[in-house]
Amino acid sequence: MMQELPHSYSVNVTGQVDTNLTTSADGLPNIYVAPPLQFGGPGDQWSPEELLMAAVANCFVLSFKAIARASKVEWLSIDCESEGILEKSGRKMLFTKVITKAKLAISSGQNSEAAEKALKRAEETCLITNSMSAEASLKYEVIEH
C-alpha cells in the first residue's frame, strides 16, 4: 500500500581524489559509480547517466506492472530499454530526449488493445520522466505467444 505523499528519498555519495564514488542508502547495497567512457571514465562502473536511464526504465516497468494489475491486463514478460540523448544546449549539457522502448509479451488470445493502453498509461504516469525536462517518447511492441 502506498504511503501518503509527500515522500522523501535520500542517498549518500562518498569519494576520494583517486577513487570511484560509493553511493549508499539505508538498508540497500552500495552502488559504485564512475564517469562513463564518453567522459573519459573506465566504463566498468555505473555512471550517473546510466543510473538515470535505469531509473526511467525501472519506473516505466513498475508503473506498467501496477497499471496492468489494476486493469487486470494479463501479460507474460516485459523488456524495456531507455536511451537518453545528451546534448549541449546553450552553456548547459542536458538530456534533451529520452526514448523508452518496450516489448511486452502476452498470451495468444489476450486483449492486445488493453495491453497497449496499459503501456501508454505507464509512460504518462512514470514519475521519473515526468520530473525531467527532456522530451520523453515511447516505442512499444506487443507480441502474442
C-alpha positions as CSV (number, residue, x, y, z in Angstrom):
1,M,0.0,0.0,0.0
2,M,1.4,3.4,-1.0
3,Q,2.2,5.8,1.8
4,E,0.7,9.3,1.9
5,L,2.6,12.0,0.0
6,P,5.0,13.7,0.2
7,H,7.7,11.0,0.1
8,S,11.4,11.7,0.8
9,Y,14.3,9.7,-0.7
10,S,17.9,10.2,0.5
11,V,21.2,8.8,-0.7
12,N,24.8,9.4,0.3
13,V,27.8,9.6,-2.0
14,T,31.4,9.5,-0.8
15,G,34.6,9.6,-2.8
16,Q,38.3,10.4,-2.5
17,V,40.6,12.1,-5.1
18,D,41.7,8.8,-6.7
19,T,38.6,6.6,-6.2
20,N,35.3,6.0,-7.8
21,L,32.2,7.1,-5.8
22,T,30.3,4.9,-3.4
23,T,26.6,5.5,-3.3
24,S,24.6,4.3,-0.3
25,A,21.2,4.4,1.2
26,D,19.8,2.9,4.4
27,G,19.1,-0.8,4.0
28,L,20.4,-1.0,0.4
29,P,23.6,-2.5,-1.1
30,N,26.2,0.1,-2.2
31,I,26.5,1.1,-5.9
32,Y,29.9,2.1,-7.2
33,V,29.9,4.9,-9.7
34,A,32.4,6.4,-12.1
35,P,32.2,8.7,-15.1
36,P,31.1,6.9,-18.3
37,L,33.5,6.1,-21.2
38,Q,32.1,9.2,-23.1
39,F,33.6,11.4,-20.3
40,G,36.9,9.6,-20.0
41,G,35.7,7.1,-17.3
42,P,36.7,3.5,-17.1
43,G,33.4,2.1,-18.5
44,D,33.3,-0.7,-15.9
45,Q,31.1,1.0,-13.3
46,W,27.6,2.5,-13.3
47,S,27.6,6.2,-14.3
48,P,25.1,8.9,-13.2
49,E,23.9,9.0,-16.9
50,E,23.3,5.2,-16.9
51,L,21.7,5.3,-13.5
52,L,19.3,8.0,-14.7
53,M,18.3,5.8,-17.7
54,A,18.0,2.8,-15.3
55,A,15.6,4.9,-13.2
56,V,13.5,5.8,-16.3
57,A,13.3,2.1,-17.4
58,N,12.6,0.7,-13.9
59,C,10.0,3.4,-13.2
60,F,8.2,2.7,-16.5
61,V,8.1,-1.1,-15.9
62,L,7.0,-0.7,-12.3
63,S,4.3,1.7,-13.4
64,F,3.2,-0.7,-16.1
65,K,3.0,-3.6,-13.6
66,A,0.8,-1.5,-11.2
67,I,-1.5,-0.4,-14.1
68,A,-1.7,-3.9,-15.6
69,R,-2.6,-5.3,-12.1
70,A,-5.3,-2.7,-11.5
71,S,-6.7,-3.1,-15.1
72,K,-6.5,-6.9,-14.9
73,V,-4.3,-7.0,-18.0
74,E,-2.7,-10.4,-18.3
75,W,0.9,-10.5,-19.6
76,L,3.9,-12.8,-19.6
77,S,7.0,-10.6,-19.7
78,I,8.3,-7.2,-20.5
79,D,11.7,-6.0,-21.7
80,C,12.4,-2.3,-21.5
81,E,15.3,-0.2,-22.7
82,S,15.6,3.6,-22.1
83,E,18.0,5.7,-24.1
84,G,18.9,9.2,-23.2
85,I,20.3,11.7,-25.7
86,L,22.7,14.1,-24.0
87,E,23.4,17.4,-25.8
88,K,24.7,20.8,-25.2
89,S,22.0,23.5,-25.0
90,G,23.4,27.0,-24.6
91,R,26.0,26.7,-21.8
92,K,24.5,23.5,-20.3
93,M,24.7,19.8,-21.0
94,L,21.4,18.1,-20.6
95,F,19.3,15.2,-21.7
96,T,17.1,16.5,-24.5
97,K,15.3,13.2,-25.3
98,V,14.6,10.0,-23.5
99,I,13.3,7.2,-25.7
100,T,11.8,4.2,-23.9
101,K,11.4,1.0,-26.0
102,A,9.3,-1.7,-24.5
103,K,8.5,-5.2,-25.7
104,L,5.5,-6.8,-24.0
105,A,4.7,-10.5,-24.4
106,I,1.1,-11.6,-23.9
107,S,-0.6,-14.9,-24.3
108,S,-2.2,-15.6,-27.6
109,G,-5.9,-14.5,-27.4
110,Q,-5.3,-11.9,-24.7
111,N,-6.5,-8.4,-25.3
112,S,-3.7,-6.6,-27.0
113,E,-5.6,-3.3,-27.0
114,A,-5.8,-3.3,-23.2
115,A,-2.1,-4.2,-23.1
116,E,-1.2,-1.2,-25.4
117,K,-3.4,1.1,-23.3
118,A,-1.6,0.0,-20.1
119,L,1.8,0.6,-21.8
120,K,0.7,4.1,-22.8
121,R,-0.7,4.9,-19.4
122,A,2.6,3.7,-17.8
123,E,4.5,6.3,-19.9
124,E,2.1,9.0,-18.8
125,T,2.4,8.2,-15.1
126,C,6.1,7.5,-14.8
127,L,7.2,9.9,-12.2
128,I,10.9,9.9,-13.3
129,T,10.2,11.1,-16.8
130,N,7.5,13.4,-15.5
131,S,10.2,15.0,-13.4
132,M,12.6,15.6,-16.3
133,S,12.7,18.5,-18.8
134,A,13.7,16.1,-21.6
135,E,11.2,15.2,-24.3
136,A,10.0,11.6,-23.5
137,S,8.7,9.2,-26.0
138,L,7.6,5.6,-26.0
139,K,8.0,2.9,-28.7
140,Y,6.4,-0.4,-28.0
141,E,5.6,-3.8,-29.4
142,V,3.1,-6.3,-28.1
143,I,4.0,-9.8,-29.0
144,E,1.5,-12.7,-28.7
145,H,2.9,-16.1,-27.7
